Amino acid sequence: MDDAHKITDVSVSTISTTPLRGTIEIDTPDSTIKFELNEDIALSICTRLEHFLTQEQQRKLNRARGSR
């Protein structure tokens, strides 16, 4: 992923609560990119980030169980 941009900041704002809609702004050193999101996309992002954040913890746990 040599062409990936470094994220320097992220902000989320609510546009409406019924239906749930908002914006997410992602800052990079070169620019700010703004996306509109709905509840389904927000839940998908959360699920993927949770997986990202827990995958190394799960690998360590599996290694520890394998060494018993």
C-alpha positions as CSV (number, residue, x, y, z in Angstrom):
1,M,0.0,0.0,0.0
2,D,2.6,2.5,-1.0
3,D,0.0,5.0,-2.3
4,A,-1.8,5.1,1.1
5,H,-2.2,8.5,2.6
6,K,-1.4,9.1,6.3
7,I,-4.4,10.1,8.3
8,T,-3.6,13.0,10.7
9,D,-7.1,13.5,12.2
10,V,-10.7,12.4,11.9
11,S,-13.9,14.2,12.9
12,V,-17.5,13.0,12.8
13,S,-20.5,15.3,12.8
14,T,-24.3,14.5,12.9
15,I,-26.5,15.9,10.1
16,S,-29.7,14.4,11.3
17,T,-30.9,11.8,13.8
18,T,-33.9,10.5,11.9
19,P,-32.7,8.9,9.7
20,L,-29.2,8.9,11.2
21,R,-26.9,10.7,8.8
22,G,-23.6,12.5,9.3
23,T,-20.3,13.4,7.8
24,I,-16.8,12.2,8.5
25,E,-13.8,14.3,7.7
26,I,-10.4,12.7,7.2
27,D,-7.4,15.0,7.4
28,T,-4.1,14.1,5.6
29,P,-1.0,16.2,5.4
30,D,-2.1,17.4,2.0
31,S,-5.9,17.8,2.2
32,T,-9.2,17.1,4.0
33,I,-11.6,14.7,2.5
34,K,-15.3,14.9,3.6
35,F,-17.7,12.0,3.2
36,E,-21.4,11.7,4.0
37,L,-22.4,8.5,5.9
38,N,-25.5,6.8,7.2
39,E,-26.1,4.4,10.0
40,D,-25.3,1.3,8.0
41,I,-22.0,2.6,6.8
42,A,-21.1,3.8,10.3
43,L,-21.8,0.4,11.7
44,S,-19.7,-1.2,9.0
45,I,-16.8,1.1,9.7
46,C,-17.1,0.3,13.4
47,T,-17.1,-3.5,12.8
48,R,-14.0,-3.3,10.6
49,L,-12.1,-1.0,13.0
50,E,-13.0,-3.4,15.9
51,H,-11.6,-6.3,13.9
52,F,-8.5,-4.3,13.1
53,L,-8.0,-3.3,16.7
54,T,-8.4,-6.8,18.1
55,Q,-6.7,-9.0,15.5
56,E,-3.2,-8.7,17.1
57,Q,-4.6,-9.4,20.6
58,Q,-6.3,-12.5,19.2
59,R,-3.0,-13.7,17.6
60,K,-1.2,-13.3,20.9
61,L,-4.0,-15.2,22.7
62,N,-3.8,-18.0,20.2
63,R,0.0,-18.2,20.5
64,A,-0.3,-18.4,24.3
65,R,-2.9,-21.2,24.1
66,G,-0.7,-23.1,21.6
67,S,2.3,-23.0,24.0
68,R,0.5,-24.8,26.8
